[in-house]
């Protein structure tokens, strides 16, 4: 398989203030510097994939303001196909307000603008125009309305694509959406949010364990309101790397064996999904501020990085350690990880190799200021991996 990466998501202009420390509620922090960058999780992930020489197409929306031409040109200059990026009259282009402290930690607030006004019919028609998507990867981020996220996943799966959901922010998502994804890529905070939201909605007891593997496997299990993720959950763990839980026989390939492999929970049958035209609207929840935790920003407590799960032969749990680099700015590291993961899977690489490349890409992204500036090219990534 050697296919395209098709990203459905958001495009923003990032307004970045670098400050001595992140403010507490009600606190004003002075000093530092100001920059403007191109961003939006969807746009960033598309650039990450395109820089790794994958044919990449973006489906999304911009406003009709002065930022529109600038944002469109920035994507096109990275060889991202923008022919399916809509310009919405009367809407502003999305804006992200980002604070970065002296250690590279960040806080992000997103004003969605056109990203929140895109319609599911536009996404459905755009995917339909692409025809069969066998061999392609459709990557969907949650900075567009929930009913658009659902529509994109359903239509992509119906067309034969591998689907990846980046649940950032992890708001409004339930099993009706998670079960449409072959792979999801939460960080630790997003994983907790997904499980606690489900517990409140269904009265299902949330596992009190602090173990990431125990928590993550719940997203692959069937729950009170439906089945879980189809093939794999990949949890980013800051400087420690990632934890992967995948179904045996998922077709993703490349799973480690032996001591690195641990078993997890029981499998469940994957339901047949309805045609995309029949999918009802979701809650309409729009985008919100992204998580401040990006991979490689900080090392977690080592007690939370190893799964402690009951034996079973139907799931494999394995880890990929992080790469130590001199972090300058963690903004966009998660997007670099997800875009590189999608690119590697679209190239036909097995999951273990795809994750290895994604971890390295995320690490390299933190060595430069800005969300996109540090995303590596294929040559830079190959050189870094060769010298690990």
Residue pairs with C-beta under 8 A, 6 or more apart in sequence:
1 135
1 346
1 347
1 348
2 135
2 346
2 347
2 348
3 55
3 133
3 134
3 135
3 136
3 137
3 346
4 54
4 55
4 56
4 57
4 135
4 136
4 137
4 346
5 46
5 49
5 50
5 54
5 55
5 56
5 57
5 136
5 137
5 139
5 339
5 342
5 343
5 346
6 56
6 57
6 58
6 59
6 127
6 130
6 133
6 136
6 137
6 138
6 139
6 156
6 161
7 42
7 43
7 45
7 46
7 49
7 56
7 57
7 58
7 59
7 60
7 138
7 139
7 140
7 141
7 339
7 342
8 42
8 59
8 60
8 123
8 138
8 139
8 140
8 141
8 144
8 148
8 149
8 152
9 40
9 41
9 42
9 43
9 45
9 46
9 58
9 60
9 115
9 139
9 140
9 141
9 143
9 144
9 166
10 40
10 41
10 42
10 43
10 60
10 94
10 110
10 112
10 115
10 141
10 143
10 144
10 287
11 38
11 39
11 40
11 42
11 43
11 58
11 60
11 61
11 62
11 71
11 75
11 85
11 93
11 94
11 115
12 38
12 39
12 40
12 43
12 71
12 93
12 94
12 95
12 96
12 110
12 115
13 36
13 37
13 38
13 39
13 67
13 70
13 71
13 93
13 94
13 95
13 96
14 36
14 37
14 38
14 39
14 95
14 96
14 98
14 331
14 370
14 371
15 34
15 36
15 95
15 96
15 97
15 98
16 34
16 35
16 36
16 37
16 98
16 99
16 100
16 331
16 369
16 370
17 32
17 33
17 34
17 97
17 98
17 99
17 100
18 32
18 33
18 34
18 35
18 100
18 101
18 102
19 29
19 31
19 32
19 99
19 100
19 101
20 29
20 31
20 32
20 101
20 102
21 29
21 101
21 102
22 29
22 99
22 101
22 105
22 106
22 107
23 29
23 99
35 369
35 370
37 370
37 371
37 372
37 373
38 70
38 71
38 74
38 75
38 371
38 372
39 96
39 98
39 331
39 332
39 371
39 372
40 60
40 94
40 96
40 115
40 143
41 141
41 143
41 166
41 168
41 290
41 334
41 335
42 58
42 60
42 115
42 141
42 143
42 144
43 58
43 60
43 71
43 74
43 75
43 80
43 372
44 332
44 335
44 336
44 339
44 371
44 372
44 375
45 139
45 141
45 166
45 335
45 338
45 339
45 342
46 56
46 57
46 58
46 75
46 78
46 80
46 339
47 75
47 78
47 80
47 339
47 372
47 375
48 335
48 336
48 338
48 339
48 340
48 343
48 361
48 365
48 375
49 56
49 139
49 339
49 340
49 342
49 343
49 346
50 56
50 78
50 79
50 80
51 78
51 375
51 376
51 377
51 378
52 339
52 340
52 343
52 344
52 361
52 376
52 377
52 378
52 381
53 343
53 378
54 342
54 343
54 346
54 347
55 81
56 79
56 80
56 81
56 343
57 80
57 81
57 83
57 84
57 130
58 75
58 80
58 81
58 82
58 84
58 85
59 84
59 85
59 123
59 126
59 127
59 152
60 85
60 86
60 115
60 118
60 144
61 85
61 86
61 87
61 88
61 91
61 114
61 115
61 117
61 118
61 122
62 68
62 71
62 72
62 85
62 86
62 87
62 88
62 93
62 94
62 114
63 87
63 88
63 91
63 92
63 93
63 94
63 113
63 114
64 87
64 88
64 89
64 90
64 91
65 92
65 93
67 92
67 93
67 95
68 87
68 93
71 93
72 82
72 85
75 82
75 85
76 82
78 372
84 126
84 129
86 114
86 118
86 122
87 114
88 114
88 117
88 118
91 113
91 114
91 117
92 111
92 113
92 114
93 113
93 114
94 110
94 111
94 112
94 113
94 114
94 115
94 116
94 143
94 287
95 110
95 111
95 113
96 108
96 109
96 110
96 111
96 290
97 108
97 109
97 110
97 111
98 106
98 107
98 108
98 109
98 331
99 106
99 107
99 108
100 106
100 329
100 331
103 327
104 297
104 327
104 328
104 329
104 330
104 366
105 292
105 297
105 298
105 330
106 292
106 294
106 297
106 329
106 330
106 331
107 292
108 289
108 290
108 291
108 292
108 331
109 289
110 143
110 287
110 288
110 289
110 290
112 143
112 144
112 286
112 287
112 288
115 143
115 144
115 286
115 287
116 144
116 145
116 286
116 287
118 144
118 145
118 148
119 148
120 145
120 147
120 148
120 150
120 151
120 281
123 148
123 151
123 152
123 155
124 151
124 155
124 276
124 277
127 133
127 138
127 152
127 155
127 156
127 159
127 276
128 155
130 136
130 159
131 159
132 159
132 160
133 156
133 159
133 160
133 161
134 159
134 160
134 161
135 160
135 346
136 160
136 161
136 162
136 346
137 161
137 162
137 163
137 164
137 342
137 343
137 345
137 346
138 152
138 153
138 156
138 161
138 162
138 163
138 164
139 163
139 164
139 166
139 338
139 339
139 342
140 149
140 152
140 153
140 156
140 163
140 164
140 165
140 166
140 181
141 165
141 166
141 168
141 338
142 149
142 165
142 166
142 167
142 168
142 169
142 170
142 171
142 172
142 173
142 287
143 168
143 169
143 287
143 290
144 286
144 287
145 282
145 284
145 285
145 286
145 287
146 172
146 173
146 177
146 282
146 283
146 284
146 285
146 286
147 280
147 281
147 282
147 283
147 284
149 165
149 173
149 177
149 282
150 176
150 177
150 180
150 279
150 282
151 276
151 279
153 163
153 165
153 177
153 180
153 181
154 180
154 273
154 274
154 275
154 276
154 279
155 276
156 163
157 163
157 180
157 182
157 273
158 273
158 275
158 276
162 182
162 183
162 345
162 346
163 180
163 181
163 182
163 183
163 230
164 181
164 182
164 183
164 184
164 185
164 338
164 341
164 342
164 345
165 177
165 178
165 180
165 181
165 183
165 184
165 185
166 184
166 185
166 334
166 338
167 173
167 178
167 184
167 185
167 186
167 190
167 194
168 186
168 187
168 190
168 290
168 291
168 334
169 190
169 193
169 287
169 288
169 289
169 290
169 291
170 186
170 189
170 190
170 191
170 193
170 194
170 197
170 291
171 193
171 197
171 285
171 288
172 282
172 283
172 285
173 194
173 197
174 197
174 198
174 201
174 225
174 226
175 198
175 223
175 225
175 226
175 227
175 228
176 225
176 226
176 282
177 282
178 184
178 194
178 219
178 228
178 229
179 226
179 227
179 228
179 229
179 230
179 270
179 271
180 230
180 273
181 229
181 230
182 229
182 230
182 231
182 232
182 250
182 252
183 229
183 230
183 231
183 232
183 233
183 234
183 252
183 341
184 219
184 229
184 232
184 233
184 234
185 234
185 235
185 236
185 334
185 337
185 338
185 341
186 194
186 216
186 233
186 235
186 236
187 235
187 236
187 237
187 238
187 291
187 293
187 294
187 295
187 334
188 212
188 235
188 236
188 237
188 238
188 293
188 300
188 304
189 291
189 293
190 291
191 212
191 215
191 216
191 219
191 235
192 215
194 219
195 206
195 207
195 215
195 218
195 219
196 206
198 204
198 206
198 223
198 225
199 205
199 206
201 225
202 223
202 224
202 225
203 224
204 223
204 224
207 214
207 215
207 218
209 215
209 308
210 303
210 304
211 303
211 304
211 306
211 307
211 308
212 235
212 237
212 243
212 304
212 305
212 307
213 243
213 245
213 262
213 264
213 306
213 307
213 308
213 309
213 317
214 307
214 308
214 309
216 233
216 235
216 243
216 245
216 307
217 233
217 245
217 264
217 265
217 307
217 309
217 315
217 317
218 228
218 265
219 228
219 229
219 233
220 228
220 229
220 233
220 245
220 247
220 264
220 265
220 315
221 228
221 265
221 266
221 268
222 228
222 268
227 268
227 269
227 270
227 271
228 268
230 247
230 250
230 270
231 246
231 247
231 250
231 251
231 252
232 244
232 245
232 246
232 247
232 250
232 252
232 351
233 244
233 245
233 246
234 242
234 243
234 244
234 341
234 355
235 242
235 243
235 244
235 245
236 242
236 294
236 295
236 334
236 337
236 362
237 243
237 295
237 300
237 304
237 305
237 322
238 293
238 295
238 296
238 297
238 298
238 299
238 300
238 322
239 296
239 297
239 298
239 299
239 300
239 322
239 324
240 299
240 300
240 302
240 305
240 321
240 322
241 295
241 319
241 320
241 321
241 322
241 323
241 359
242 295
242 319
242 320
242 322
242 337
242 355
242 358
242 359
243 305
243 307
243 317
243 318
243 319
244 316
244 317
244 318
244 319
244 320
244 351
244 355
245 264
245 307
245 315
245 316
245 317
246 252
246 255
246 315
246 316
246 351
247 267
247 314
247 315
248 255
248 267
248 313
248 314
248 315
248 316
250 351
252 345
252 350
252 351
253 350
253 351
254 349
254 350
254 351
254 352
254 353
254 354
255 261
255 316
255 318
255 350
255 351
255 352
256 316
256 318
256 352
260 318
260 319
261 316
261 317
261 318
262 307
262 309
262 316
262 317
262 318
263 309
263 310
263 311
263 312
263 313
263 314
263 315
263 316
263 317
264 307
264 309
264 310
264 312
264 314
264 315
264 316
264 317
265 309
265 310
265 312
265 314
265 315
266 312
266 314
266 315
267 314
267 315
291 334
294 330
294 331
294 332
294 333
294 334
294 362
294 366
295 322
295 330
295 333
295 334
295 337
295 359
295 362
295 363
296 322
296 323
296 325
296 327
296 330
296 333
296 362
296 363
296 365
296 366
297 327
297 330
297 333
297 366
299 322
305 319
306 319
307 317
309 317
318 352
320 352
320 355
320 356
320 359
321 359
322 359
322 363
323 359
323 360
323 363
323 364
323 384
323 388
324 363
325 363
325 364
325 366
325 367
326 367
327 366
327 367
328 366
328 367
328 368
328 369
328 374
329 366
329 368
329 369
329 370
329 374
330 366
331 370
331 371
332 365
332 370
332 371
332 372
332 374
332 375
333 362
333 363
333 365
333 366
334 362
335 365
335 371
335 375
336 358
336 361
336 362
336 364
336 365
336 374
336 375
336 376
337 358
337 359
337 361
337 362
337 365
338 358
339 361
339 375
340 357
340 358
340 360
340 361
340 362
340 381
341 354
341 355
341 357
341 358
343 357
344 353
344 354
344 357
344 358
345 351
345 354
349 357
356 385
357 381
357 385
360 376
360 381
360 384
360 385
360 388
361 375
361 376
361 381
363 384
364 374
364 375
364 376
364 380
364 381
364 384
365 374
365 375
365 376
366 374
367 374
368 374
376 384
